[in-house]
Amino acid sequence: MGGYNFYPDKPISNYKRSDMGLIVSVILLWGIGICTLYVCSSAYCQKIWGDPFLLAKRQLGASAVGLAGLLFFAFMPLSKIRAMLPGIIFVTIVLLLCTFVPALNEERNGAKRWVKLPFMRFQPSELAKFAIVLYLANFFDKYHNERDLEERTVFPPVVMMVVFSVLIFCENDFSTGVFFILLCLLLFFISNVKMLWFAPMSLLILFALVMLVLSKSYRVERVMGFIQPESYSQGVNYQTNASLRAISMGGFWGQGIGIGLAKLKSIPEVQSDYIFAGWAEAMGFVGVILYFALLCAFAFKAYKSALNCPDRFGAIGTFGCISAIFFQSIANVAVVCGAIPSTGIPLPFFSAGGSSMVVTLCMCGFMINAARVKSDSCFDMENDNERL
């Protein structure tokens, strides 16, 4: 990795026209996600609350907050976002600490991941992903003139990663903690950190994660259920087996929106982590291909923006944001299909949960912002009417 520079160093001055392909893909993923959530949750909401639209309306409310965040991060100059980073980090840490305050937190299934805000229940670990991406992007841009990141420059981001990770793991949110660490390691890797530091740090983290898995019996059961699925068909694999049956019912063309969904009734909390099974049953193999085509198009546009962005902070930040959304989506679908052990990671744009929706849209706003950044040389070649 010595001497390798993933990001170009170009001066920035103004903004170019917005990347409409990126914006359209965000709108399509959001719209499909809202429709899928309503289809998968309507019967459950009618039975529990007497309102089939309840979760869909809550998701729309969270989307409104997320839209405000998207517009904020899409139009706020990157320099000002960097200036706000200390405040963003401080708020994130405070919210993570609030999950340990009985009067402020909300516990579900033994996990204390939510904070009671005046207008919604919020999951700070979702915000932590965005905050750490911005922090690392800012930090590695600040030291980009270093030939290789040495001990004095690697130590602060490692400490920040450890602090956030410990707080997330203490919430009993193991899957999010693992994903958070992997996201950080990815940004370390592409930011020219010496392999001399990267390899030992990765091995130490791997050892710590194995110890954490062994510390809880239910985590060991999930791993054993993945290795021996037939022995845990009525236990930890119950949801996965039910989702596989729902997916198989979709066939090639699907059961149709609101027509099938027979197997979904047997999947507990299908509107959350296993919502992809609802989309697959309703739309079939064609719908699955459509989803992955749209997701890959979204990722392609965002990664292309990261490679072309003349500002290193915007480039690294975009790379981190799209990696968080894309790989989280792949991980969720892999769980639903039984390809990896069961986790509690939601499907971005689809799963019920206002925290995920708000943070995902904020990340999209940042990516749209970075995609608009242009160098001086490019600006002189275009007309003023192409500016936003």
N, C-alpha and C positions, 0 to 999 in steps of 0.2 A: 504493500500500500504506500510505501514511501515514494513521494514525488507525484503521486496520482492525484489529479484535481478533478473531481466530478463536475463541479459547477464553473461556468465561465465567469470571468471578472470583467464586467462591462459597466461603464458609467450610466446612471439613470437620470432622466430629466423629467419626462412627462408620461402620459398614459395614451395607449392606443385604444382602438375599438374593442369592446368586450368580446370574448370568445363565445359566440352564440351556441356552438356545439356543446360546450361545457354547461352553459346555462340551461339549454333544452334538456340535456340528460339529467340534470338535477331535478327539473320540473317533472319529467316523466317518472323517475324513480319515486319521487314524493307522491305523485298522484296514484301510481299503481299501489304503493304501500298503503295509502289511506283506504283505497277500495278493498284491498285484501284484508286489512284489519277489520273493516265493517263486516265483510262476509264471514270471517272466522269468529267474530266475537258477538254477532247479533243475537244468536240463540242463547249464549251464556248471559249476556247483559239482560235479555228479556226475562230469563229465569231468576236471576239474582236481584236485579234492580227494577225490573218492569219497563226498561227503556232500551230497545235494541240498538239505539244510536249512541249510548252513553260513552263507551270507550272511543268511538270515532269522533265524537264531539270534543272529548278531552284531548285527543290527538290533534284536532284542528286548533284548539286553544294553544297547545304547546307549539304548534306550527306557526301561529301568529307571533309568539315570542321569538321563535327561531328565525322567522322572517326578518324581524327587527334586528336580530343579531347578524343575520346574513348581510343586510343592507349596511349595517354599521361597519363590519369588517371588509365589505366590498368597496366602500368609498372612503374610508379613513386612510389617509396616507400611511405607508408602511413605517415611516419614521416616527409617526405619532403612536402607532401600535407598539413599537419598540419602547417608546417612552413610558407607555402604560404597563409594561411587563412587570415591574415590581409590584404594582397594585394587583395585577391578575394573579401572580404567584401567591401574594399574601391572602387574597380572598379565597383562593383554592385551598390553601393550608388551613385557614380558619374553618371553612366548610367541612373539610375532612375531619378536623378535630371535633366539630359539632356532632358528628355521628356517635361520639362517645358520651354525649350529655343526655341523660335520660329525658329531660324536658323538651329536648329539641329533636331527638332522633326517632326513627320508626323502625321497629324490628319485624322482619318477616322470615319465617323458616330458619330462625337461629342466626340470621345475618342482620347487622346494623349498618345498612348501606345508604339509608335515606335520611334527609334532613327536612323538617317541616318548615317550609317557607309560607308567607302569607297567602300566596296565590297558587302554590303547587308543592308537591313533594319532589325534592330534587336529590339526585344521586351524584355526590361530589366526585366520585371516581371517574365519571364520564368527563367532567370538566378537567380533571387531572391530565387526561390524554392530550387535550388541546393545549393546556398550559405548558406541559413538558415539551411538546413539539415547538412551541414558540420560544421557550427558554433555550432549548438546545440550538435552534436555528440562530437565535441572536448570539449565543455564546460562541458557536463555531464560526460565525461570520466575523465576530470581533477578533478572533485569533487566526483568521485565514491566512495571514502572512507568515505564520509559523510554518517552517518546512515540514515538521512533524509535530503532532501534539504531544508535548512532554508531560512529565508528572505534574508540574505546577498548573498546567492548563486542563489536564484530564480530571484532576481531583475535584474541583467544584461541581462539574456536572454529575460526577459519580455520586457525590454526597447528596445532591438534589434528587437524583434517581432513587437512592436508597431511602431517603426521608419519605418521599411520596409512596414508594412501594411498601414500606413498613406500615404506613397508615392505612393503605388499602388492604393489606393482608390482615391487619388487626380488625378490620370490619368484617372479617370472615368472607371476603370476596376473593377467593383464590384464583378463579379463572380470569377476572379482570386484572388482578395483580400480575399474573403470568403474561397476559397480553401486553400490559403496560411495559414490563421489562423487555420483552422481545421488541417492542416498538422502539424503546430507547437504544437497544443494542444495534438495531438497524440504522438508526441515525448516527450512532458512533461509527459504525462501519463505513458509511458513505461520506463521513466527514474527515477522513484522512487520519484517524486515530491509529497509532502504530499497532501492528499485530502483536508486538511484545507486550502491550497492555491489554489488547482486546481479547486474546486467547485465554490468559489466566483469569481475567474478569469473567468471561463467559463460563469457564469451568467452575469457578467458585459459585456463580449464580445457579448453575445446573445442580450442584451438590446441595445448595440451600433449598431449591425447589423440591428435590427428591425427599429431603428431610421433612419438608412441610406436607408433602403427600402422605408420608408414613405417619405423621402426627395425628391424623384424623381417620377414623375407621371408614367413614362414608367416602372419602377420597380414594382409599385403597379399594373399596367395593366398586367404584366407578372404573378404576383401571382393570380390576379383575373381570368386571362385567364386559369390558371391551375385549379382553383376551379370551374369555370363555362366555360368549353371549348366551349360549343355550342354558347355562346354569343360573342365569340371573334374568330370565325372560319375564318373570313376574315381579322383579325388584327394580334395580337401577336401570334396566333396559326396557322397562314397560313403555315409557314414552317413545323411545326410539323405535320399538317394534310397531307400536300403533301408528307412528308417522310413516313408517315404511309401507304399511298396509294402505294408508291413505294415498300415498304417492302412487302405489301400484294401481289403485282404482282410477287414477287419472287417465291411464292409458296414453294414447298418442294425442288425441284431441282434447281430452279433459272432460269432466262431468258438467262443466258449465257453471257460471257464477250463480250461486244460490240454489243449484239443483241437486248436486251431490252432497258432499260434506258429511256423509254418514259416518265415516271412520274418524272424523275430527272430534266427534263427541266423546270418543274414548281417550283423547289426548288431554291430560290435565294442563290447564293454562296454555292452550294452543295459541292464543293470541299473543303470547310473549315469545319465548325462545324457539318454539316449533311452528311459527307461523308460515314458514316456507312450505310446510306440508300442505297447508290450505291452498296456497297458490298453485302448487303442483297438482293437487287433486282437481281443482277447478279448471285449470288451463292445460293440464297434461304435459307431455313431452315437448310440445310446441311452445308452451308457456315457459317451461324451464329454459329452453334454448333462447327464447326471447329475453328472459331475465338476464342470462349470462351475457348475451350480446350487448344489452344495454349497459350492464355493469362494466364490461370490458371497454366499451366505447367511452364511458365516463372516465375510467381509469386511464385510458390512452390519452384523452385530451388533457387530463390533469398532469400526468407524467411528462407529456410533451411540453406543457407550460413550465414545469419545474426545470426541464433541461434548457429551455429557451429564455427563462427569466434572467435578465441582466443583473438583478439584485440577489446576492447570495442569501440574505435573510428570507426573501420571498421564495427563492428556489428551494432551500432546505425546508422551510415551513410548508410549502406546497407538497413536497415529497413526503413529509411526515404525515400531513393531513390525509392525502389520498391513500397512503399506505395503511393508516389507521382504519379508514372506511372500507377499503377494498379487502384487506386481509381479515378484518372482522367479519365481513360478509361471507368470505370463503370459509372461515372457521365455523360460522353458524350453520351454513348449508352442509358442511362436512359432518357436524354433529347430528343434524336431522337425518342424514343418509346413513349414519352409523359408521362413518369413515374414521372418526376420532372419538375418544371418550366424551361422555356428556359433560357440558359446561353450562354456565349461566350467562353466556355472551349473547346479547340481543342482535337481531338483524337490522342494520341501519336502514332507515326510511320505512320499515315494515312493522317491527315489533312494537307492541303497546309500551309506552313509557315516554313521558315528556322530556326527561333528562337527555336521553339518547337523541331524540329529535332536535332539541334545541342546540345541543353541542354539534351535531352533524351538520346542521344548517349554518352554524357559525363557521365551521371548518370550510364549508363550501363557499361562504362569503370571502374568506381569506384567499382561497384558491382563485376565485374570480378576480380578486384584486391583483394578485401576483401575475395572473395571465394578462393583465392590461398594462403592466409595466413595460416600458420600451427604452431603448438606449437613445442617446443624442443623435447618433448617425441615422437611426431609423426614423426619428421624428422629423428630421429635415426633409425626408423624402415623401412625406404624406401631407395631405391637405388638412387645414384646420377643421373642416367639417366632419372629419373622421374621429375627432375627439369626443369623449363623453362630457 
